[in-house]
Amino acid sequence: MTETRDPQAATNPTAPVIVWFRRDLRLGDNPALADAVRSGRPILPVYILDETDGLRAPGAASRWWLGKSLAQLAASLEALGSRLILRRGVAAVELMSIVRETGAARVVWNRLYDPGVTDRDAALKAALRADGVAAHSFNSGLLSEPWTVRNKAGEPFKVFSPFWRAAQAGLDLTQLHPAPGPLTAPALWPDSQRLETWNLQPTTPDWTGGFALWTPGETGAQTRLSTFLETGLAHYTDGRNIPAAEAVSRLSPHLHFGEISPRQIWAAVDTAIDARPALGRQADKFKAELGWREFSHSLLFHNPQMETRNFKAAFDAFPWRDDPVAFAAWTRGQTGYPMVDAGMRELWTTGFMHNRVRMLVASFLVKHLLIDWRKGEAWFWDTLLDADRANNAASWQWVAGSGADAAPYFRIFSPMGQGEKFDTDGRYVRRWVPELARLPDAVIHSPWTADPLILRAAGVTLGQTYPRPIVDHGFARERALQALSHTRV
């Protein structure tokens, strides 16, 4: 490796700096890119699709988004006189190869905090430096580094509220990094693969028709943020619980892929508050959701087995059931509980599910069906456009009761009660479970209670046009409470 490297590269001003893009697919507020621009060297943008064993490969929905986002990033770089080099393979091997091919003097990237990735990146940084290549990483995707927010005893927090108070007290929200102007190209462009050869987009069949409502990429992220600030923020505190309302930001996929930074979102919210001070309460609630994201990443960083092991060991005694038929009904939105089915169908069609409904469908799987939360987490990983290792694991464990800050762990959501409270007029169910659209509001969340004449008038035949409940709610609740008694939390 050192034998083929130009020893003068470090002092050669034309030796390029490699910007290794990962989940930071944007030009604005990108610390690694900003550092590369400040170096005055030619810039070589690189993305590597690393599917190494031990690194969790993205699910099918995430692969779709990744492909679209990379195409948008490539176009943005081309507009600046640059290009995006694509490689597929082991990241360390590919980066070292590009360094040798181009005589690069420096490699910069923005940090990730996923299990397995942190150790890999540390080893890579050491190897680059040992080879005489400057290597630096930056915080880009979080408001605070996971290791910086600790309690007075120096330990990581296990409860959200004190975590968020401490995190906010230490926030450094200095001026954002502006998007760069034209980028200096290197004298030599290394070989690049073509994005379409990665087969990130499904073809036969193409099940992504419902994804048309999304616009992956940095521009789409900024548009989504602007729309939310104009139309959603003013109603956020209450509206965030109404699945049929347009009150949530839907920024989560953009955040996951780094098409927008949490610092950019925070700054934009503060600007909105300056213009409309009455939005302060709504803004604080919205910022707290960014806080939950930070908390989840802190939990996974300090508990790298959280994707596969109960955060609370007491839940290892929970008597999970193996029920493939019930699990299949859940995934297909055929449980017989309209609010649950609406959420699962929304997920399959659009790659997204409203957060209030996510809690309900997760609770139904874990507590009504007693199916292991890890099976639900895996399904979400494959079908969510915003699938994120930290958020996914922390949220599933929170609902299951096995996670951090999961009190009351014995809470069991009623599908009917959640529907009646948060989908009062049945708009959400009618959209995603159209076979029930003609039912009156009074029974749309519990069609099995409707008079046969009402069912007939609405064109509903239970067990044929729409399933009967796969489990009785009262029975399931008592069974779940009995199962939870084994955990002795």
C-alpha positions in Angstrom: 0.0 0.0 0.0 2.7 2.5 1.0 4.9 1.3 -1.8 2.5 2.5 -4.5 1.7 5.8 -2.9 3.4 9.1 -3.8 5.2 10.2 -0.7 4.9 13.8 -1.9 1.1 13.8 -2.0 0.7 15.4 1.3 2.6 18.5 0.3 1.3 18.5 -3.4 -1.4 21.2 -3.6 -3.0 19.4 -6.5 -3.4 16.1 -4.6 -7.2 15.8 -4.1 -9.2 15.5 -1.0 -11.7 12.6 -1.0 -15.1 13.5 0.5 -16.7 10.1 1.4 -20.5 10.5 1.4 -22.5 8.2 3.5 -25.8 9.2 5.2 -25.1 12.9 4.5 -26.4 13.2 0.9 -26.5 16.9 0.8 -24.2 19.9 -0.1 -25.6 22.4 2.5 -24.4 22.2 6.2 -22.1 19.3 5.3 -19.0 19.7 7.6 -16.9 17.2 5.7 -17.5 18.9 2.4 -17.0 22.3 4.0 -13.6 21.1 5.3 -12.6 19.8 1.9 -13.5 23.2 0.3 -11.4 25.1 2.9 -8.4 22.9 2.1 -8.2 24.6 -1.3 -7.5 21.2 -2.9 -9.4 19.5 -5.8 -12.4 17.6 -4.4 -13.2 14.0 -5.2 -16.8 13.1 -4.0 -17.2 9.3 -3.4 -20.1 7.1 -2.4 -19.4 3.4 -1.6 -22.2 0.8 -1.3 -20.8 -1.4 1.4 -22.7 -4.6 2.0 -20.1 -6.3 4.1 -21.2 -9.0 6.4 -21.8 -7.6 9.8 -23.1 -4.3 8.5 -26.9 -4.2 8.3 -27.9 -3.9 4.6 -30.7 -1.4 3.9 -34.2 -2.8 3.4 -36.1 -2.8 0.1 -37.8 0.5 0.6 -34.6 2.2 1.8 -32.8 1.0 -1.3 -35.4 2.7 -3.4 -34.8 6.0 -1.6 -31.0 5.6 -1.6 -31.0 5.2 -5.4 -33.1 8.3 -5.9 -31.1 10.4 -3.4 -27.8 9.4 -5.0 -29.1 10.4 -8.4 -30.1 13.8 -7.0 -26.7 14.3 -5.3 -24.9 13.4 -8.4 -26.9 16.0 -10.4 -26.1 18.6 -7.8 -22.4 17.9 -7.9 -22.4 18.0 -11.7 -24.0 21.4 -11.6 -20.9 22.5 -9.6 -18.5 21.1 -12.1 -17.9 17.9 -10.2 -19.1 14.3 -10.2 -20.0 11.5 -7.8 -17.7 8.5 -8.0 -19.7 5.3 -7.2 -18.0 2.1 -5.9 -19.5 -1.1 -4.5 -17.5 -3.2 -2.1 -15.8 -3.1 1.2 -15.5 0.6 2.1 -11.9 0.5 3.4 -10.7 -1.5 0.4 -12.4 0.8 -2.1 -11.2 4.0 -0.4 -7.6 2.8 -0.2 -7.8 1.9 -3.8 -9.1 5.4 -4.8 -6.3 7.0 -2.7 -3.7 5.0 -4.6 -5.3 5.7 -8.0 -5.5 9.5 -7.5 -2.7 10.2 -5.1 -5.2 11.8 -2.6 -3.7 13.6 0.3 -6.7 13.7 2.5 -10.0 11.8 3.2 -12.9 13.3 5.1 -16.3 12.0 6.1 -19.2 12.6 8.5 -19.5 10.2 11.4 -22.0 7.4 11.8 -22.7 5.8 15.1 -24.2 2.4 14.1 -22.9 -0.8 15.7 -20.0 -2.2 13.7 -19.6 1.0 11.7 -17.8 3.0 14.4 -15.1 0.3 14.9 -14.7 0.0 11.1 -14.3 3.8 10.7 -11.8 4.0 13.5 -9.7 1.3 11.9 -9.9 2.9 8.5 -8.8 6.3 9.9 -5.8 4.7 11.6 -4.8 2.9 8.4 -5.1 6.0 6.3 -2.9 8.0 8.7 -0.4 5.2 8.9 -0.2 5.5 5.1 0.5 9.2 5.3 -3.0 10.3 4.3 -4.7 12.9 6.5 -8.1 11.5 7.7 -10.7 13.5 9.6 -14.4 12.9 10.5 -17.1 15.3 11.7 -20.5 15.4 13.3 -23.1 16.0 10.7 -26.2 13.9 11.5 -26.9 14.7 15.2 -27.3 17.7 17.3 -24.9 16.2 19.9 -22.3 13.4 19.8 -23.8 10.3 21.6 -20.9 10.2 24.1 -21.2 13.8 25.2 -24.6 13.7 26.9 -24.2 12.0 30.3 -25.7 12.3 33.7 -23.9 13.7 36.8 -22.4 10.2 37.5 -20.9 10.3 34.0 -23.2 7.6 32.7 -25.5 7.7 29.7 -29.1 8.5 30.3 -31.9 5.9 30.3 -34.8 8.3 30.6 -35.7 10.8 27.9 -36.7 13.9 29.9 -33.4 14.4 31.8 -31.5 13.4 28.6 -33.2 16.1 26.6 -32.7 18.7 29.2 -28.9 17.9 29.4 -28.7 17.7 25.6 -30.3 21.1 25.0 -28.0 22.7 27.6 -25.0 21.6 25.7 -26.1 22.3 22.1 -23.7 24.1 19.8 -25.8 25.7 17.1 -23.2 27.9 15.6 -23.5 29.2 12.0 -24.4 26.5 9.5 -22.0 25.5 6.7 -23.3 27.1 3.5 -23.5 25.0 0.3 -20.3 25.4 -1.8 -20.0 27.1 -5.1 -18.2 25.5 -8.1 -15.8 22.7 -7.0 -12.3 22.2 -8.3 -12.1 18.9 -10.1 -9.1 16.6 -9.7 -6.7 16.1 -12.6 -7.7 12.4 -12.7 -11.1 11.0 -12.2 -11.0 7.3 -11.0 -13.4 4.7 -12.5 -17.0 4.9 -11.3 -19.8 2.3 -11.5 -23.1 3.3 -12.9 -25.9 3.7 -10.4 -28.4 1.7 -12.4 -26.2 -1.4 -12.2 -26.8 -1.5 -8.5 -30.4 -2.5 -9.0 -31.7 -0.4 -6.1 -35.0 0.1 -7.8 -37.5 -2.8 -8.0 -38.6 -3.8 -11.5 -40.6 -7.1 -11.6 -42.8 -6.3 -10.0 -42.4 -2.5 -9.3 -44.2 -2.1 -6.0 -43.2 1.5 -5.6 -46.1 3.3 -7.3 -47.3 4.7 -4.0 -43.9 6.3 -3.4 -44.7 9.0 -5.9 -45.6 11.4 -3.2 -42.0 11.5 -2.1 -39.2 13.6 -3.6 -35.9 12.2 -2.3 -32.9 14.5 -2.3 -31.7 17.8 -0.7 -34.2 20.0 -2.7 -37.1 17.7 -1.7 -36.0 17.9 1.9 -35.9 21.7 2.0 -39.3 21.8 0.2 -40.8 19.4 2.8 -39.4 21.5 5.6 -40.8 24.7 4.2 -44.2 23.2 3.6 -44.3 22.0 7.2 -43.3 25.3 8.7 -46.0 27.1 6.6 -48.9 24.7 7.1 -48.1 22.1 9.8 -46.2 23.7 12.7 -49.0 25.9 13.8 -51.2 22.8 14.6 -48.4 20.4 15.5 -49.1 19.7 19.2 -52.6 18.4 18.6 -52.4 17.6 14.9 -49.4 15.3 15.2 -51.8 12.7 16.8 -54.3 12.8 13.9 -53.3 10.4 11.1 -55.6 11.9 8.5 -54.2 15.4 9.1 -51.2 17.0 7.4 -49.6 18.2 10.6 -46.4 16.1 10.8 -43.3 17.1 9.0 -42.6 13.8 7.1 -38.9 14.7 7.3 -37.8 11.4 8.8 -36.6 9.8 5.5 -34.7 13.0 4.5 -33.1 13.1 8.0 -32.1 9.5 7.9 -30.3 9.8 4.5 -28.8 13.2 5.6 -30.5 15.2 2.9 -31.1 17.7 5.6 -29.4 18.1 8.9 -31.1 18.5 12.3 -29.2 21.7 12.7 -30.8 23.1 9.6 -34.2 22.1 10.8 -33.6 23.6 14.2 -32.4 26.9 12.7 -35.4 27.0 10.4 -37.8 26.4 13.2 -36.1 29.2 15.2 -36.5 31.5 12.2 -40.2 30.7 12.1 -40.6 31.4 15.8 -38.9 34.8 15.3 -41.5 35.7 12.7 -44.4 34.1 14.6 -43.6 34.0 18.4 -47.0 32.4 19.1 -45.6 29.2 17.6 -43.2 28.7 20.5 -45.2 25.9 22.2 -45.7 24.1 18.9 -42.0 24.5 18.1 -40.9 23.1 21.5 -43.0 20.0 20.9 -41.6 19.5 17.4 -38.0 20.0 18.7 -38.7 17.3 21.3 -39.2 14.9 18.5 -35.7 15.7 17.3 -34.7 15.0 20.8 -36.3 11.5 20.7 -34.2 10.9 17.6 -31.1 12.0 19.5 -32.1 9.8 22.5 -32.5 6.8 20.3 -29.1 7.2 18.8 -27.6 7.6 22.2 -29.3 4.4 23.4 -28.0 2.3 20.4 -24.5 3.8 20.7 -24.2 2.8 24.3 -26.1 -0.5 23.9 -25.0 -1.9 20.5 -27.0 -5.1 21.0 -30.3 -3.2 21.3 -31.5 -4.3 17.8 -31.5 -7.9 18.9 -31.6 -8.0 22.7 -34.0 -6.7 25.2 -32.8 -3.5 26.8 -34.3 -4.7 30.0 -33.1 -8.2 30.6 -36.2 -9.0 32.6 -38.1 -9.2 29.3 -36.0 -12.3 28.3 -38.6 -14.2 30.2 -41.5 -13.0 28.1 -43.4 -15.9 26.6 -43.5 -15.0 22.9 -45.8 -16.9 20.6 -44.8 -18.3 17.2 -47.8 -17.6 15.0 -47.0 -17.2 11.3 -50.6 -16.9 10.3 -51.3 -14.0 12.6 -48.0 -12.4 11.6 -48.9 -12.6 8.0 -52.3 -11.1 8.6 -50.6 -8.2 10.4 -48.2 -7.5 7.6 -51.0 -7.5 5.0 -53.4 -5.3 7.0 -55.9 -8.1 7.4 -56.2 -8.3 11.2 -59.9 -7.3 11.3 -59.1 -4.2 13.3 -59.5 -1.2 10.9 -57.1 1.2 12.5 -54.3 -1.4 12.6 -55.0 -2.5 9.0 -55.1 1.1 7.8 -51.6 1.7 9.2 -50.1 -1.5 7.7 -51.6 -0.8 4.3 -50.3 2.8 4.4 -46.9 1.5 5.2 -46.9 -1.0 2.3 -48.2 1.5 -0.2 -46.2 4.6 0.7 -43.2 3.4 2.7 -44.4 5.5 5.6 -46.7 5.3 8.6 -48.0 8.0 10.9 -46.2 7.8 14.3 -49.4 7.5 16.3 -50.4 4.5 14.2 -46.9 3.0 14.4 -47.3 2.8 18.2 -50.7 1.1 17.7 -49.7 -1.5 15.2 -46.5 -2.3 17.1 -48.5 -2.7 20.3 -51.0 -4.9 18.5 -48.3 -7.2 17.3 -46.4 -7.5 20.6 -49.3 -7.4 23.1 -52.4 -8.6 21.2 -50.6 -11.3 19.3 -47.6 -11.9 21.7 -45.3 -12.0 18.6 -41.7 -11.0 19.3 -40.9 -7.3 18.7 -37.9 -8.3 16.7 -40.1 -9.7 14.0 -41.9 -6.4 13.8 -38.7 -4.5 13.8 -37.4 -6.5 10.9 -40.6 -5.9 8.9 -40.4 -2.2 9.5 -36.7 -2.2 8.5 -37.6 -3.6 5.1 -40.7 -1.6 4.4 -40.1 1.9 5.9 -38.4 4.5 3.8 -37.1 6.1 7.0 -35.9 2.8 8.5 -33.2 3.8 11.0 -31.3 1.4 13.2 -31.5 3.5 16.3 -35.1 4.8 15.9 -36.5 1.5 14.8 -35.0 -0.6 17.7 -35.6 2.0 20.4 -39.2 2.6 19.3 -40.1 -1.1 19.1 -38.6 -1.8 22.5 -40.4 1.2 24.0 -43.7 -0.1 22.8 -42.9 -3.6 23.8 -42.0 -2.4 27.3 -38.6 -3.9 27.2 -36.8 -0.6 26.3 -35.6 2.5 28.0 -38.1 4.9 29.4 -40.9 2.5 28.6 -43.2 3.2 31.5 -45.9 2.2 31.8 -44.6 -1.0 30.2 -48.0 -2.7 30.7 -49.9 -0.2 28.6 -52.0 -2.0 25.9 -53.5 0.2 23.2 -57.1 -0.5 22.3 -57.4 -0.4 18.5 -61.0 0.8 18.7 -60.2 3.4 21.3 -57.3 4.7 19.4 -59.4 5.0 16.3 -62.3 6.7 18.0 -60.0 9.2 19.6 -57.6 10.0 16.8 -59.7 9.2 13.7 -63.0 10.3 14.9 -64.6 10.8 11.5 -62.9 7.7 10.1 -61.1 9.5 7.3 -57.9 7.6 7.8 -59.5 4.2 7.8 -61.7 5.1 4.8 -58.6 6.0 2.8 -56.6 2.9 3.5 -59.4 0.3 4.1 -61.8 1.4 1.3 -64.0 -1.7 1.7 -65.3 -0.1 4.9 -65.7 3.3 3.5 -69.5 3.2 3.6 -69.8 2.3 7.2 -71.0 5.1 9.6 -68.5 6.7 11.9 -70.1 5.0 14.9 -68.9 1.5 13.9 -66.1 2.1 11.4 -63.5 1.2 14.0 -65.4 -1.9 15.2 -67.4 -3.2 12.2 -68.1 -6.6 14.0 -70.4 -4.6 16.4 -72.5 -3.2 13.6 -76.1 -4.3 12.9 -76.3 -6.8 10.0 -78.5 -4.3 8.1 -75.9 -1.6 8.4 -73.2 -4.0 7.2 -75.3 -5.0 4.3 -76.1 -1.4 3.3 -72.3 -0.6 3.4 -71.5 -3.7 1.3 -69.5 -5.3 4.1 -69.6 -9.0 4.6 -67.4 -10.0 7.6 -65.2 -12.9 6.8 -65.4 -12.2 3.1 -65.0 -8.6 2.1 -63.3 -7.8 5.4 -61.9 -10.2 8.0 -63.3 -10.7 11.4 -60.8 -9.8 14.2 -58.1 -12.4 14.4 -58.1 -12.2 18.2 -60.7 -10.8 20.7 -59.5 -7.6 22.3 -60.6 -8.4 25.8 -59.0 -11.9 25.7 -55.8 -10.5 24.2 -55.5 -7.8 26.8 -55.8 -10.3 29.7 -53.4 -12.7 28.0 -50.9 -9.9 27.5 -51.1 -8.8 31.2 -50.6 -12.4 32.2 -47.5 -12.6 29.9 -46.1 -9.3 31.2 -46.3 -10.7 34.7 -43.4 -13.0 33.8 -41.1 -10.1 33.3 -41.0 -8.9 36.9 -39.9 -5.4 35.9 
